[in-house]
Every structure is written in C-alpha cells, then in structure tokens.
C-alpha cells in the first residue's frame, strides 16, 4: 500500500510540476527572444490564456509520461532504501537521466527545431525534465519519510 501511495503522489506531483513549468516557460519565452518594441509586458490577457491552455495540454502529456516513469522508479527503487544518502543520489541520478532523455527524445522527433532555436531548447528540455522528475520525488520522499 505504501508503494502505491508513493507512486500516486509522485505521479500527480509530476503532472502538476510539468504543467507549471510549461506555463512559465511559455509566458517567459517571448521575452527571451528579440523584442520589436522594447516593451517588456509579461502579463497580457490573451498571452496568459494561451499559455495556460497550451501549458496544460502539453505539460499534462509530458508530465504523464515523466510521472509514470518517476512514479514507477520511486515506488520500486527508492521506497525500500534504508540509506537516505543513497536514496537521494538515486533520485538525482534518475532525474538527470530523465532530463537528458527528454532532450534526446525531442531531438529525434524534430532535429531541425534544435538548429532553429539554438542552445536554449536543449537547456530548457534538460532542466524541465530534471525538475519534473526531481521535485515530486523529493516531496514524496519527505512526505513518506523514506
């Protein structure tokens, strides 16, 4: 029962984390590129609505995939660890693998996108995957006291 609860919590938190990271990235991304007017207006009404809708869809799909992987890893590998340092090391290592795996997946899906967007896209993908996996696992570890 403890493993099922750990899986469920990690999965739900992964989906929510992915949605939040995606919405924030969509709101900030137009501001990172070249600004035509020099105006830095972060919160426009339609921009927020579009970022929220697309972020929920895209982040929900990506978060479901990462959540299933993270939940499965956490509930099977981390739950049984008695050594806390070893458990943290496993969680961080898995989160890094998730981040790099996300980057590789998107590279093979559309390699031309990486040359168009420059170095910011791989950095975003690695950080997004890393945080989407790391944050829920650390919260679940704290919640269940593993």
Buried (B, 14 or more C-beta within 10 A) or exposed (E): EEBEBBBBBBBBBBBBBBBBBBBBBBBEEBEEEEEEEEEEEEEEEEBBEEBBEEBBEBBBBBBBBBBBBBBBBBBEEBBEBEEEEEBBEBBBEBBBBBBBBBBBEBBEEEEEEBEEEEEEBBEBBBBBBBBBBBBBBBBBBEEBEB
